[in-house]
Amino acid sequence: MRNAPRTALALGVGAVTTALLLSGCTPGGDSGDTTGPITDEQREEALSTPTELTFWTWVPDIENEVALFEEAYPEIDVTVENVGQGLVHYQKLRSAIEAGEGAPDVAQVEYQYIPSFVLPESLLDLTPYGADDLADGYVGWAWNQVSPGDEVWAIPQDVGPMGNLYREDILAAAGITEPPATYDDYAVAAKAVKDATGSYISNLGATQAGQMIGFFWQAGIKPFGYDGSETVKIDVNSAEAKEVATYWTELIQADLISTDVDFNDTWYQGLANGKYAGWLTAAWAPVFLQGTAESTSGLWRAAPLPQWSAGEEVSGNWGGSSDAVLASSENPIAAYELAKFINNDEESAMMLATEQFLYPPQVSVLEDPTFVDQQSEFYGGQEVNKLFAEISTTVDTDFEWVPFMDYVYSTYEETMGTVIADKGDIAAALDVWQDELVKYAEDQGFTVE
């Protein structure tokens, strides 16, 4: 196994998307040109033939899981490359696809970006390689993210079902002994916390599209859709979405929720010094918070998200990624086996969950006492993994994306983000965002429902 240096290639979002829509790719070898299921003989031959694969991923120390694969299949040599995270990763990947050279065999892809690689036929359909057989091993909504139709475009790696992390001591100082069960309760608690302690019950990241979309997901809102061809659905300003937006607008304008830009030093300090008494976030956040606010160990607790209706048990998702095989791979069988092994081998999947702290979509891990029965000192001895495993079963299975989510996210910052930061009318900003997205989609040749 060889590690390659990190590189970066910067392109504008518009240029990236245009290249994406126009580009295609050609399978590199005969073994990738399959019209039927791969046989056991083909699989055995591919895994016993000296082969070099390249894997692009931003997961720290994933070389350890790759080493398990190489140990199982010693003829396969995998080069792991971290070319950057976020937009940099996708810019470089799309540029390599368009150029027809330099693309990896396997690439990590967040769920919302899968359609943008399916559209130009850049991903290999993994169904003939046996991927369908893996479906029952994953929570249903995570599998639907990689297989919304008959094809399977990737193997789920991690997910972000949403919950509520909160400071028990700060809420107790405001007379609150249980986490708010509904959003009405949450609003009442927000005022009590601010009046008694001066803390905000939580922060709504001004430019954090993922968090807001996760709230939409929980509320049963379907802002996006894609038929796999030329038609997209864009409905970010539905009446239901505006109800969610109005809820947050009222709390923000009452100065009960802060709107600081997240994931920077100021925000980290706010988590550590009690400026925020909580964080409505995802299953990857409990471990992240331990490193960010180490001095507050023992004071935090975890709970499900507040519910829009009393008695419901519904959540959304924020984040998560998959491992996809590029259609240009000259060794598609070995590449598929790598993506499958990393996320399905028992030891490898558990390492991802307990060493890299990626929240697992695999049912086997979510039911394994080694994982779910862990008691966290930071959360007062609470079994946080078990809580989020239960939450993971409440995420709506049907949630789609459009094949230009990079543009969706960037325009969120420009339209929604500015209004949220200025404590303006978020529902009105949804109309502006809707118009921007519809215009862009039509300019790119899509039909908008």
N, C-alpha and C positions, 0 to 999 in steps of 0.2 A: 504494500500500500504506500502511495506517495502523496505528499501534501504539496499543493501548489500555492504560490503567493496570491494574495488578494489583489484584484484589479478593479477598476471602475471605468464606466463609459457613460457619459452624461448626454442624454438626448432630451429634447422637449417632449412633453406628453403628447402634443398634437402630432409631432413627427413620428413618435413611437407608435401611436395608434394607427396612423395612416399606413406606415410600413407593415404593421400587423395585419390590417385588413387586406392589403394587396399581396402579401407574401404567401408562399406555399412551401412545401418541402417534399423531397422524394426519398422514399426508403432507400437505405444505403446498401443492403445486401439481400441475397436471395432468401435468407432465412427470415427476413422481415416481410416478405411478400406472401402472406398466407391468406388463403380463402376458407380455411377450415380449422378445426381445433388442432393445436400442437399435440403431437403424440408423445408418449413416454420416451420413445426411442430418440426423437428429436431433442427432447429436453435433456436426456442423459448425454447425448453427443455434445450439445452446446455447453454443458457444465463440465465436461471432461476435456474440452479443447482449450489450449492456451489462448486466453482472451484478455484484452485490456478494456476496462470500462472507466468512464469519467462520471463523477457524481457531483453536482453543484448543490450545495446546502449551506445554510447559515447556522445549523445546530452545533453548539460547542461540543467538542470531544466525540462527535459521532463516529470518529475513527475507531472507537472501541467496539461499536456495533458492527461496523464494516469488517473489523478484524475477525469477528465471529463468523461472518459470511465467508471470508477468505479461508478461514480454518476449515469450514465445512466443504468448500469448493476450492482447493488449493491451485487449480489451474487458472482461476480468475483473479486478476490483479486490478484493484480499484484505486483510481486517483481521486482523492477528495479535494474539491476546490470550494473555497468560500470567496465568492466574487462580490460580496457585499449583501446587505439586507435591504428589504423594501424596494423602492423604485430602481435603485442601482442594479439590483439583481435582475429585475425584469427587463430593464433597458438592454443589459448585456445579453441576456438570453434571446430577446427578440432580434437584436442586431445579428447575432450568430446565426439564427434561423434564416433571416433574410439573406445573409451573405452566402449561405449554403455551406459553411464550414465553421468549425470551432465550437459547435453546440455540444453539450454533454449527452451522454446516453440517458441519464436519469437526472431530473431536476426537482427540487422542492418548489411547490407551487401552492400558495394560499387558495382556499376554496373559491373566494370571490373572483379570482383571476383565471380559473380553469376555462370558462367559456371564451375568453379572449385568445386562448391558444387552440381551442377546438375549432373556432371559426376558420382559421387559415389551414386547418388540417395539420397542425404542428405536433399533435400528440397521437400516440399509438393507442388504438382501441385494444384494451387488454382482455377483452372477452375471449378471443380464441386461445389465449394463453392460460385460461382457467381461472381468471379473476372472479367470475361469478360465484365460484365455489366459496369465496371468502365472505360473501355478503352477511351471512348469519353471525359471523364473528364480530360484527361491529354494531354499535347502537344505530338504529335505523336512520335517524336524521343525518348522521355523519356519512353513512354509505350513500345516501341520496345526494349528497354534495358532490361525490365523485361519479355517481351513476344516476343522473336524473332521468335517463331513458334506457334503451336497450344496451348501450355501450357502457364500458367502464373506462374512465379516462385517467385514473390515478388510484393509489392506495392511501387511505386515510392514515395520517401520522399523529396528529394531535388536534384537540378541540378546545373551545372556551365557553362551556355553558356558564351562564351568568348567575351570580349570587350577591350577597350583601356582606361585606367585611366591615365591622364597626368596632369602635372603642367602647367596651362595656362600662369603663369607669366614667367616661364623659356622659354617656346616656344616663347612667345611674345618678350622676350629679344633677341631672335635669328631671329626676323622678321617673325615668323610664327603665323598667326592669326586664322588658321583653322587646326583641326587635320588632319594628312595625310590620304588621301582617298585611296591610293594604296600603295603597298609595294615599288614601285619605288619612290613615294613621301616620304615614310618613310625613305628610305636610304638617300635621299637628305636632309631631315629634321634632320636626325641623325648627319650629318656632320655640318650643320649650328648650331645646338645646341652645339655640342662639341667645335666648333671654337669660338662661341660667349660667351659661359658660362662655359665651362669646364665640364659640366654635360653629362652623358650618357643619351640618349633618353630612354633607358630601359636596363634591365638586363635579360640575358638568363641564368637561373639557371643551373649551370654546371651538377648537378645530378638530375634535375627535369624532369623525364620521362613524367609526366602528362602534362606538358606544351608543350613539343615537340610533343607528340601524339595529343594534341589538335590542334596544327598547322597543322599536317597531316590531321586531321579530317576536318578542314576548307578547305584545299586544295583538298578535294575529294579523298584522298589517303585511301586505305583499307589495312592496314598492316597485319590485323589478320582476321581469320575466323575459324569457328568450325561447323561441321555438327551435333553436339550433340552426336556423337558416338566415332569414332576412327580416323577421318580425320581432320587435322587442316591446315589452310593456314598461312604461315609466309612469308611476303613480305615487310620487313622493309627497304630494299635497292632497291626498284623500281626506275625507272628513275625519276618518279615524286617526290618521297621522296628525292632523291639526289638533285633535283632542289631546294627544300626547304632548305636542309642542306647546299648547296653551297651558298645560299643567306645569311644565318646566318654566315657562315664561313667568307665570304668577309667582312661583317660588323665588326665581332669580330677581324679579323686580321688587319683591319684599325683602331682599337681601338675606334670604334664608339658605340659598345655595350659591356657592361661588362659581365663577366661570374662568378660572385660571387655565392657561394652556398647560397641558399635562406632559409628563415625561421630560422634565427639565429640573435643574437644581432647585429652583424656587418651589416647585410642586413637591419634590422629594422632601424638602424641609418642612412643608406644610403637613405631610403625612407623619413626620417624626415629632413635630412640636405641638400637635394637637389643633392646628388650624382647621383640619378636617376631622370630624368625628366618625367618618366612615367613607366607604368607597363602593359604589355599585359597579361591580367589575366581573371578571371572568375567572375560570378555574385555574388559569396560569398565574393569577395574581397573589394567592396566599404565600407562595415561596418567594416571589418577587418582593413582596412587602416585608418579609422577614429581613432581607438584606438591606432594604431602604430605610426601615425604621427599627433597627435592631434594639435601640434603647427602650422601646415600648413593649418589649417581650412580656407576654402574660396578660396584657391589657386588651388584646383584640379577640373578637369572636367572629364566627361565620354563620350566616343564615341564608335562606332562600331570598330572592328578590321580593319586595312587596308585590301584592297582586292587585289587579284592577278591580276584581270582584272578590268579595270575601268567600273563602272556602276553595278558591281555585288553587291549582298547583301547576303553574306554567312558567317557563323560562325562555330566554332567547340565547343566542350564541354570539360571542365576540372573539374573533380570531380563530386560529387553527390552520393547519396546512396538510399537504399530501405530498407523495412522491410519484411523479409522472415519468413515463418513458417517452422520449422524443421519437417522433416518426422517422427521423433521419438516422437513428441508431443502426449501425451495421451489425449489431449483436443483440437483437431485440429479446431473444429468449433469455439470455444471461442477464440483460438489463431488467427484465420483468422479475426474474428470480431475485435479484438484488433488492428491488423495491418491495417485493413481497416478504423476503426474509427479514429485513430490517424492522418491519412493522408487524410481523406475524410470528416469527420465531419466539418461543416463550421467553428465553433468556434476554434476547434483544429488546423485545417489547417492554419487559419489566425494567431493563436498564434505562430506556428512554423515559419511563415514568418516575424512576427513583433516583437516577443519577443526573439526567439532563432536566428533570422536572417538567417534562412535557405532559400536559394532562391527557390521559389516554382515551381513545375511542373504542379500544378493543374490549369486548365483553369479558374476556378471560381475565384481563387485568382489573377491570372494575369490580369483579367478583372475588378477587384473590385477597385473602386476609393479610397477606404480606404488604399489600398496598393500602387497602381500605381501613385496616385496623390500626394504622399508625396514629399515635397520639402526639399532637403538636404542643410543645411547651409554649411556643409563641402565642398560641390560641387557647391557653389555659387548660391544656390537656385534651382539647376537643379533637375528635376524629374528622378532620376537615375533608380528607380524601373521600371518606364515606358519604359525607353530606353532598359533595359535588357529584358523586356517582349517582346518588338518588336524584339530584337536580337534572342530571344528564338524561334521565328517562322522561323528563317533562318538556323537552325542547320540541317545538313543532317540526315535523319531518319535512314539510313542503315549503322550502324557501329557496328562491332562485336569484340569479344575478343577470346583468347584461354584459355583453362582451367588450365593454369599455369602462370597467370599474375604476381604472386609473384616472380617467377623466371625471367620473362621478365623485371620487374622493377629493380631487384637486379643486373642483368647483364647490364642493361643500365648504372648504376652507374660505373660499372667496365670497360666497353668498351667506351661508348659514353661520360660519365662524365669526364673521365681522359683527353680525347682529347679536349673536349670543354674547360676545365679549362686551358689546355696548349695552347689554341688558335691554335689547329691543324685542319686538314682536316676532317670535320664532315661527309662529304659524304663517305670518305674512311672508317671511323669508322662504318658506317652503314653496310658495308660488313662484318666486324668482328662481329658485333652484330648479323647479319643474320646467320652467320655460327654457332655461339654459340647457338642460339635458335633452329636451325634445328637439330643440334646434340643432344641437350637435348630432343627435342620432339621425335626423333627417338629412343633414349635410353629408353624413357618411354613407347615405344610401339605404338606411333602414326604414322600414315601415313601422310606425309607432301606434300601438293599440290605444 
